């Protein structure tokens, strides 16, 4: 056996042949929970939560303040909404985060909000 390794080019050189057992156990446990809950129920809840988030945003922000650019049809989107705000994003970001909403803040006028699916029903 040589004392050197020949890495694959690019990102492939960071692959793990065998994942650490502790991480594999956590991943397996998560998959078991999703299997028990059933993906149909998880997806149904995702659609409901994202729709409710969209409803609350449209209720609390005027159409002149915010535009939803994610498709309205729930079958064409996941649990993320991409929004264009026509106001100071720092104020929007602070207000949403103080309400417990997880926001990906970008330096331009688009924010991505996510209604993560909790596993309980």
C-alpha positions in Angstrom: 0.0 0.0 0.0 1.3 3.4 -0.9 1.7 6.2 1.6 -0.1 8.6 -0.7 -3.7 8.9 -1.9 -4.9 9.8 -5.3 -7.8 12.2 -4.9 -10.5 12.4 -7.6 -10.7 15.8 -9.3 -13.1 18.4 -8.1 -15.7 17.9 -5.3 -15.5 14.1 -5.7 -12.2 14.2 -3.6 -14.3 15.0 -0.6 -16.5 11.9 -0.7 -16.5 9.6 2.2 -16.3 5.9 1.6 -18.0 5.0 4.9 -20.0 7.6 6.8 -19.2 7.9 10.6 -21.5 5.4 12.4 -23.0 8.1 14.7 -24.1 10.2 11.8 -25.4 7.2 9.9 -27.5 6.3 13.0 -29.0 9.7 13.2 -29.8 9.6 9.5 -31.4 6.2 9.8 -33.5 7.3 12.8 -34.7 10.3 10.8 -35.6 8.1 7.9 -37.5 5.7 10.2 -39.6 8.6 11.5 -40.4 9.9 8.0 -41.4 6.3 7.0 -43.6 5.9 10.1 -45.3 9.3 9.4 -45.7 8.6 5.7 -44.6 10.9 3.0 -48.1 11.6 1.9 -48.9 13.1 5.3 -45.6 15.0 5.4 -46.2 16.5 2.0 -49.8 17.4 2.9 -48.6 19.2 6.0 -45.9 20.9 3.9 -48.6 22.3 1.5 -50.8 23.4 4.4 -47.9 25.2 6.3 -46.5 26.9 3.2 -50.0 28.0 2.2 -50.7 29.3 5.7 -47.4 31.2 5.6 -48.3 32.7 2.3 -51.7 33.7 3.6 -50.2 35.4 6.7 -47.6 37.3 4.6 -50.3 38.6 2.2 -52.5 39.6 5.1 -49.7 41.5 6.9 -47.9 43.1 3.9 -49.7 45.1 1.2 -49.3 44.2 -2.4 -47.2 47.4 -2.9 -44.8 46.2 -0.1 -44.3 42.6 -1.2 -44.5 40.3 -4.2 -44.5 36.5 -4.0 -42.5 35.1 -6.9 -42.9 31.5 -6.0 -45.7 29.7 -8.0 -49.0 29.8 -6.2 -49.8 26.2 -7.2 -48.6 24.1 -4.3 -47.7 21.2 -6.6 -45.1 23.5 -8.3 -43.2 24.5 -5.1 -41.8 23.0 -2.0 -41.9 24.6 1.5 -40.0 27.7 0.4 -41.5 31.0 -0.6 -39.4 33.5 -2.5 -40.5 37.1 -2.0 -39.6 40.5 -3.4 -40.0 43.3 -0.8 -40.4 46.8 -2.0 -39.2 48.3 1.3 -36.1 48.3 3.5 -35.1 44.6 3.9 -33.3 45.2 7.2 -36.7 46.2 8.8 -38.5 43.3 7.2 -35.8 40.8 8.3 -35.8 42.0 11.9 -39.6 42.0 12.1 -40.0 38.5 10.7 -37.2 37.0 12.8 -38.6 38.6 15.9 -41.8 36.7 15.1 -39.9 33.4 14.9 -39.7 33.2 11.1 -36.5 31.8 9.7 -35.3 34.1 6.9 -32.4 33.8 4.5 -31.3 37.4 4.2 -29.7 38.5 0.9 -28.2 41.8 0.0 -30.8 42.5 -2.7 -34.6 42.6 -2.5 -35.4 38.9 -2.5 -35.9 36.9 0.7 -36.5 33.2 1.0 -38.9 32.0 3.7 -39.4 28.4 4.6 -42.3 26.7 6.3 -40.4 23.6 7.6 -42.5 20.5 8.0 -42.5 19.3 11.6 -42.9 15.6 12.0 -45.7 15.6 14.5 -49.3 15.7 13.2 
